[in-house]
Amino acid sequence: MFFRFQGSIYGAPESSRVTFANMRHPNEDDGDWLRDASFTATNLFKLGQGKQEQVMFGKKELNSIDILSKEQARHDLEEYFSKLKDDKTSI
């Protein structure tokens, strides 16, 4: 799963995708687990710069997450790193 949150692009494994989907569309019998549910994702902008940043997302962040297709995530990442490279070479 790929998504945008607060200007960064994140990648999450299948287990996080399932948790996100259950949080976004809970069943009536899900009980109280939803209140404390969370999932983790990796900031791909940071990862591309050699920095590992895992972020935990919970219920309060759900409405601010913008799901991206694999193609859109790739395009946005390529654009970001191309601009970053151009900025470094112009110094």
VMD Tcl script that builds the backbone (N, CA, C; Angstrom):
set m [mol new atoms 273]
animate dup $m
set s [atomselect $m all]
$s set {name element resname resid chain x y z} {
  {N N MET 1 A 0.849 -1.165 0.000}
  {CA C MET 1 A 0.000 0.000 0.000}
  {C C MET 1 A 0.899 1.232 0.000}
  {N N PHE 2 A 0.551 2.199 -0.820}
  {CA C PHE 2 A 1.266 3.464 -0.886}
  {C C PHE 2 A 0.270 4.585 -0.595}
  {N N PHE 3 A 0.733 5.593 0.141}
  {CA C PHE 3 A -0.146 6.711 0.441}
  {C C PHE 3 A 0.650 7.970 0.746}
  {N N ARG 4 A -0.047 9.092 0.650}
  {CA C ARG 4 A 0.533 10.382 0.984}
  {C C ARG 4 A -0.047 10.822 2.331}
  {N N PHE 5 A 0.825 11.334 3.183}
  {CA C PHE 5 A 0.403 11.873 4.474}
  {C C PHE 5 A 1.315 13.038 4.808}
  {N N GLN 6 A 0.740 14.206 5.018}
  {CA C GLN 6 A 1.466 15.428 5.365}
  {C C GLN 6 A 2.658 15.679 4.443}
  {N N GLY 7 A 2.438 15.520 3.142}
  {CA C GLY 7 A 3.441 15.857 2.153}
  {C C GLY 7 A 4.474 14.795 1.853}
  {N N SER 8 A 4.492 13.700 2.579}
  {CA C SER 8 A 5.436 12.614 2.322}
  {C C SER 8 A 4.701 11.402 1.768}
  {N N ILE 9 A 5.445 10.539 1.094}
  {CA C ILE 9 A 4.872 9.301 0.574}
  {C C ILE 9 A 5.358 8.151 1.446}
  {N N TYR 10 A 4.424 7.275 1.792}
  {CA C TYR 10 A 4.703 6.137 2.662}
  {C C TYR 10 A 4.394 4.838 1.949}
  {N N GLY 11 A 5.112 3.804 2.323}
  {CA C GLY 11 A 4.852 2.459 1.850}
  {C C GLY 11 A 4.587 1.571 3.047}
  {N N ALA 12 A 3.607 0.690 2.922}
  {CA C ALA 12 A 3.231 -0.180 4.030}
  {C C ALA 12 A 3.050 -1.609 3.521}
  {N N PRO 13 A 3.388 -2.592 4.365}
  {CA C PRO 13 A 3.224 -3.992 3.962}
  {C C PRO 13 A 1.751 -4.420 3.970}
  {N N GLU 14 A 1.517 -5.608 3.480}
  {CA C GLU 14 A 0.150 -6.143 3.373}
  {C C GLU 14 A -0.593 -6.135 4.705}
  {N N SER 15 A 0.079 -6.483 5.778}
  {CA C SER 15 A -0.593 -6.508 7.090}
  {C C SER 15 A -1.095 -5.118 7.470}
  {N N SER 16 A -0.338 -4.077 7.150}
  {CA C SER 16 A -0.786 -2.712 7.425}
  {C C SER 16 A -1.951 -2.329 6.527}
  {N N ARG 17 A -1.928 -2.791 5.277}
  {CA C ARG 17 A -3.026 -2.498 4.360}
  {C C ARG 17 A -4.333 -3.083 4.877}
  {N N VAL 18 A -4.269 -4.307 5.377}
  {CA C VAL 18 A -5.469 -4.968 5.900}
  {C C VAL 18 A -5.986 -4.225 7.127}
  {N N THR 19 A -5.082 -3.850 8.020}
  {CA C THR 19 A -5.488 -3.101 9.211}
  {C C THR 19 A -6.109 -1.773 8.822}
  {N N PHE 20 A -5.479 -1.059 7.887}
  {CA C PHE 20 A -6.018 0.218 7.405}
  {C C PHE 20 A -7.430 0.026 6.849}
  {N N ALA 21 A -7.625 -0.983 6.016}
  {CA C ALA 21 A -8.944 -1.232 5.412}
  {C C ALA 21 A -9.991 -1.522 6.484}
  {N N ASN 22 A -9.617 -2.306 7.490}
  {CA C ASN 22 A -10.554 -2.611 8.574}
  {C C ASN 22 A -10.856 -1.382 9.420}
  {N N MET 23 A -9.873 -0.512 9.576}
  {CA C MET 23 A -10.100 0.720 10.325}
  {C C MET 23 A -10.995 1.672 9.537}
  {N N ARG 24 A -10.786 1.757 8.240}
  {CA C ARG 24 A -11.542 2.675 7.383}
  {C C ARG 24 A -12.990 2.212 7.238}
  {N N HIS 25 A -13.200 0.895 7.166}
  {CA C HIS 25 A -14.542 0.337 6.976}
  {C C HIS 25 A -14.779 -0.776 7.998}
  {N N PRO 26 A -14.986 -0.424 9.264}
  {CA C PRO 26 A -15.160 -1.445 10.306}
  {C C PRO 26 A -16.493 -2.192 10.184}
  {N N ASN 27 A -16.479 -3.440 10.643}
  {CA C ASN 27 A -17.700 -4.231 10.740}
  {C C ASN 27 A -18.362 -3.936 12.071}
  {N N GLU 28 A -19.646 -4.178 12.137}
  {CA C GLU 28 A -20.380 -3.937 13.381}
  {C C GLU 28 A -19.839 -4.756 14.542}
  {N N ASP 29 A -19.330 -5.942 14.277}
  {CA C ASP 29 A -18.859 -6.826 15.345}
  {C C ASP 29 A -17.362 -6.682 15.626}
  {N N ASP 30 A -16.732 -5.606 15.152}
  {CA C ASP 30 A -15.306 -5.410 15.384}
  {C C ASP 30 A -14.975 -5.077 16.832}
  {N N GLY 31 A -15.932 -4.601 17.587}
  {CA C GLY 31 A -15.705 -4.343 19.002}
  {C C GLY 31 A -14.814 -3.141 19.255}
  {N N ASP 32 A -14.102 -3.213 20.385}
  {CA C ASP 32 A -13.302 -2.075 20.831}
  {C C ASP 32 A -11.902 -2.015 20.237}
  {N N TRP 33 A -11.493 -3.029 19.478}
  {CA C TRP 33 A -10.121 -3.036 18.969}
  {C C TRP 33 A -9.834 -1.807 18.103}
  {N N LEU 34 A -10.855 -1.285 17.440}
  {CA C LEU 34 A -10.681 -0.164 16.535}
  {C C LEU 34 A -10.161 1.086 17.249}
  {N N ARG 35 A -10.593 1.288 18.467}
  {CA C ARG 35 A -10.170 2.465 19.231}
  {C C ARG 35 A -8.647 2.510 19.382}
  {N N ASP 36 A -8.016 1.357 19.562}
  {CA C ASP 36 A -6.571 1.288 19.777}
  {C C ASP 36 A -5.804 0.754 18.572}
  {N N ALA 37 A -6.484 0.515 17.464}
  {CA C ALA 37 A -5.830 -0.063 16.293}
  {C C ALA 37 A -4.826 0.916 15.684}
  {N N SER 38 A -3.760 0.351 15.123}
  {CA C SER 38 A -2.753 1.165 14.441}
  {C C SER 38 A -2.017 0.287 13.433}
  {N N PHE 39 A -1.293 0.952 12.547}
  {CA C PHE 39 A -0.455 0.241 11.584}
  {C C PHE 39 A 0.779 1.090 11.326}
  {N N THR 40 A 1.825 0.463 10.828}
  {CA C THR 40 A 3.067 1.180 10.565}
  {C C THR 40 A 3.324 1.269 9.060}
  {N N ALA 41 A 4.079 2.292 8.705}
  {CA C ALA 41 A 4.483 2.495 7.309}
  {C C ALA 41 A 5.852 3.178 7.305}
  {N N THR 42 A 6.543 3.033 6.194}
  {CA C THR 42 A 7.876 3.613 6.034}
  {C C THR 42 A 7.801 4.862 5.173}
  {N N ASN 43 A 8.450 5.937 5.626}
  {CA C ASN 43 A 8.524 7.175 4.852}
  {C C ASN 43 A 9.497 6.929 3.703}
  {N N LEU 44 A 8.991 6.882 2.478}
  {CA C LEU 44 A 9.817 6.552 1.318}
  {C C LEU 44 A 10.712 7.708 0.883}
  {N N PHE 45 A 10.346 8.941 1.191}
  {CA C PHE 45 A 11.239 10.065 0.914}
  {C C PHE 45 A 12.506 9.928 1.750}
  {N N LYS 46 A 12.337 9.615 3.024}
  {CA C LYS 46 A 13.494 9.445 3.923}
  {C C LYS 46 A 14.300 8.212 3.542}
  {N N LEU 47 A 13.620 7.126 3.217}
  {CA C LEU 47 A 14.306 5.885 2.864}
  {C C LEU 47 A 15.197 6.090 1.645}
  {N N GLY 48 A 14.730 6.850 0.675}
  {CA C GLY 48 A 15.503 7.144 -0.524}
  {C C GLY 48 A 16.737 7.992 -0.244}
  {N N GLN 49 A 16.796 8.584 0.938}
  {CA C GLN 49 A 17.948 9.379 1.351}
  {C C GLN 49 A 18.821 8.624 2.350}
  {N N GLY 50 A 18.530 7.320 2.500}
  {CA C GLY 50 A 19.331 6.482 3.385}
  {C C GLY 50 A 18.936 6.545 4.847}
  {N N LYS 51 A 17.766 7.087 5.155}
  {CA C LYS 51 A 17.297 7.211 6.534}
  {C C LYS 51 A 16.064 6.329 6.724}
  {N N GLN 52 A 16.067 5.549 7.772}
  {CA C GLN 52 A 14.928 4.676 8.068}
  {C C GLN 52 A 13.967 5.410 8.996}
  {N N GLU 53 A 12.718 5.586 8.576}
  {CA C GLU 53 A 11.719 6.231 9.425}
  {C C GLU 53 A 10.412 5.452 9.346}
  {N N GLN 54 A 10.117 4.721 10.393}
  {CA C GLN 54 A 8.849 4.002 10.518}
  {C C GLN 54 A 7.896 4.889 11.313}
  {N N VAL 55 A 6.670 5.033 10.826}
  {CA C VAL 55 A 5.680 5.870 11.485}
  {C C VAL 55 A 4.455 5.012 11.797}
  {N N MET 56 A 3.895 5.227 12.988}
  {CA C MET 56 A 2.689 4.512 13.385}
  {C C MET 56 A 1.487 5.422 13.140}
  {N N PHE 57 A 0.461 4.876 12.496}
  {CA C PHE 57 A -0.749 5.606 12.176}
  {C C PHE 57 A -1.923 4.996 12.923}
  {N N GLY 58 A -2.781 5.854 13.440}
  {CA C GLY 58 A -3.967 5.409 14.166}
  {C C GLY 58 A -5.224 6.047 13.608}
  {N N LYS 59 A -6.279 5.927 14.363}
  {CA C LYS 59 A -7.593 6.394 13.930}
  {C C LYS 59 A -7.614 7.883 13.590}
  {N N LYS 60 A -6.898 8.696 14.355}
  {CA C LYS 60 A -6.963 10.145 14.118}
  {C C LYS 60 A -6.310 10.567 12.797}
  {N N GLU 61 A -5.426 9.741 12.241}
  {CA C GLU 61 A -4.767 10.069 10.975}
  {C C GLU 61 A -5.532 9.582 9.741}
  {N N LEU 62 A -6.528 8.731 9.927}
  {CA C LEU 62 A -7.208 8.081 8.794}
  {C C LEU 62 A -7.713 9.054 7.732}
  {N N ASN 63 A -8.344 10.130 8.142}
  {CA C ASN 63 A -8.940 11.048 7.167}
  {C C ASN 63 A -7.903 11.880 6.425}
  {N N SER 64 A -6.655 11.878 6.899}
  {CA C SER 64 A -5.590 12.654 6.248}
  {C C SER 64 A -4.729 11.810 5.325}
  {N N ILE 65 A -5.057 10.534 5.195}
  {CA C ILE 65 A -4.288 9.618 4.350}
  {C C ILE 65 A -4.911 9.572 2.967}
  {N N ASP 66 A -4.066 9.808 1.960}
  {CA C ASP 66 A -4.500 9.796 0.562}
  {C C ASP 66 A -3.843 8.590 -0.123}
  {N N ILE 67 A -4.628 7.561 -0.400}
  {CA C ILE 67 A -4.109 6.338 -1.016}
  {C C ILE 67 A -3.639 6.631 -2.441}
  {N N LEU 68 A -2.479 6.070 -2.799}
  {CA C LEU 68 A -1.904 6.230 -4.130}
  {C C LEU 68 A -1.782 4.878 -4.819}
  {N N SER 69 A -1.939 4.873 -6.117}
  {CA C SER 69 A -1.651 3.658 -6.875}
  {C C SER 69 A -0.136 3.481 -6.906}
  {N N LYS 70 A 0.300 2.277 -7.251}
  {CA C LYS 70 A 1.736 2.018 -7.366}
  {C C LYS 70 A 2.356 2.939 -8.409}
  {N N GLU 71 A 1.656 3.142 -9.498}
  {CA C GLU 71 A 2.158 3.990 -10.568}
  {C C GLU 71 A 2.270 5.452 -10.125}
  {N N GLN 72 A 1.258 5.942 -9.398}
  {CA C GLN 72 A 1.293 7.322 -8.918}
  {C C GLN 72 A 2.406 7.508 -7.888}
  {N N ALA 73 A 2.574 6.534 -7.002}
  {CA C ALA 73 A 3.648 6.610 -6.004}
  {C C ALA 73 A 5.001 6.645 -6.694}
  {N N ARG 74 A 5.208 5.783 -7.687}
  {CA C ARG 74 A 6.475 5.758 -8.427}
  {C C ARG 74 A 6.724 7.106 -9.111}
  {N N HIS 75 A 5.721 7.634 -9.780}
  {CA C HIS 75 A 5.850 8.916 -10.458}
  {C C HIS 75 A 6.228 10.024 -9.468}
  {N N ASP 76 A 5.511 10.102 -8.355}
  {CA C ASP 76 A 5.764 11.145 -7.363}
  {C C ASP 76 A 7.148 10.999 -6.728}
  {N N LEU 77 A 7.578 9.761 -6.489}
  {CA C LEU 77 A 8.912 9.537 -5.932}
  {C C LEU 77 A 9.994 9.932 -6.934}
  {N N GLU 78 A 9.824 9.549 -8.185}
  {CA C GLU 78 A 10.798 9.928 -9.220}
  {C C GLU 78 A 10.886 11.446 -9.351}
  {N N GLU 79 A 9.747 12.097 -9.326}
  {CA C GLU 79 A 9.719 13.557 -9.418}
  {C C GLU 79 A 10.417 14.199 -8.214}
  {N N TYR 80 A 10.144 13.690 -7.031}
  {CA C TYR 80 A 10.751 14.220 -5.803}
  {C C TYR 80 A 12.275 14.083 -5.839}
  {N N PHE 81 A 12.764 12.889 -6.181}
  {CA C PHE 81 A 14.206 12.666 -6.161}
  {C C PHE 81 A 14.914 13.361 -7.327}
  {N N SER 82 A 14.230 13.550 -8.438}
  {CA C SER 82 A 14.795 14.310 -9.540}
  {C C SER 82 A 14.981 15.767 -9.128}
  {N N LYS 83 A 13.964 16.326 -8.476}
  {CA C LYS 83 A 14.041 17.707 -8.001}
  {C C LYS 83 A 15.119 17.828 -6.918}
  {N N LEU 84 A 15.191 16.869 -6.026}
  {CA C LEU 84 A 16.206 16.884 -4.967}
  {C C LEU 84 A 17.607 16.853 -5.569}
  {N N LYS 85 A 17.791 16.029 -6.590}
  {CA C LYS 85 A 19.079 15.933 -7.269}
  {C C LYS 85 A 19.427 17.241 -7.961}
  {N N ASP 86 A 18.444 17.832 -8.636}
  {CA C ASP 86 A 18.666 19.115 -9.323}
  {C C ASP 86 A 19.015 20.221 -8.326}
  {N N ASP 87 A 18.357 20.220 -7.174}
  {CA C ASP 87 A 18.645 21.230 -6.142}
  {C C ASP 87 A 20.070 21.091 -5.613}
  {N N LYS 88 A 20.545 19.861 -5.464}
  {CA C LYS 88 A 21.891 19.639 -4.941}
  {C C LYS 88 A 22.961 20.025 -5.962}
  {N N THR 89 A 22.680 19.816 -7.250}
  {CA C THR 89 A 23.679 20.121 -8.271}
  {C C THR 89 A 23.738 21.613 -8.591}
  {N N SER 90 A 22.709 22.365 -8.213}
  {CA C SER 90 A 22.696 23.797 -8.499}
  {C C SER 90 A 23.350 24.624 -7.392}
  {N N ILE 91 A 23.796 23.964 -6.354}
  {CA C ILE 91 A 24.437 24.684 -5.236}
  {C C ILE 91 A 25.871 25.011 -5.553}
}
mol reanalyze $m
mol bondsrecalc $m
mol representation Tube
mol addrep $m
